């Protein structure tokens, strides 16, 4: 039976479990086969979506790959340019801003959770100016509150929306003020 791996499901095809042994670890008798399995798992995970170095390391460790193999596979894939935390941070920042209207705080928090280095995060977040962030906050308010909120309860809801999306409090207040004056 030919089944593909699915790292989200946690299931391994029967032939892989038999090959790995009862402990389920990636401690194959043949180190070259274990290394190739780690490579295959890493590439398979990168075929689904971009990942950070931290995510690939964690996934391989969870699959039982030898730490030396994890280091080697990550180095190989990074050298080929397919694991690039700086590029990942840039693309993630652009996507979250454009597609989800996230603010810098939320983007930075999520990138830290994904193991991206602070220097890469700061560089990615510093690219657009604050006016770009204000424009996104105003666009979000216009979509969710076509009529600017007049009552305190509605203003609180609008501010809460912006803060939850990762906009700083000062930026959220300013966006609400500008939206009310439109």
Steps between C-alpha positions, in 0.01 A plus 500: 500500500646836396422777749673833529623639829294762675691669781178653632327166549790330674434172314786318335446253219533141619817439300670800667399389849635152423825653376534733799432237759262494793636816664381706199824698507714581203787290631531277197783251497630665183601859584483598133138380480417695816660812352307455176176456695568828684563670165177359357298614801647850485437539127149362533419756769645782287293390201183585694603853602795714604638417842755646737820324600349453846188333357702256289728417793202440730320285243806283437567462872135403558535235227799357686780615271851489638615850610808480275276417203270791589797738495628360171161510325427855619845613382453335159156649440608842629801497269266437206297804606180314590525571873545872550362656816563855377304438182232314692457794739470740207241290314305423817489870592379604155234227490363562849481874435337471160277195550410514870554869590728405789699765681871490579460375857301193399730424208808530722346280769413227247844509339663464843276197564627353172859539619607784270797703622416846637728673249306345209171599662609859555623530142174359359283724717701815432451500122165681459458829679249568773262664249468162326395346828255784559350444154450130575340579836265749334411251225417240763282747692321603180423137418382403847343835594378670181333764718755634751406387851337773706410322823764409757416130477552499121822701534628244750415219258686678218805561719492139618493380140810700414689400814419131445632532146828623645482876463657703779252682723614843380459399136157349573379821668635711214335278238169521684532879523574528127214264413259711705607817319444355151 
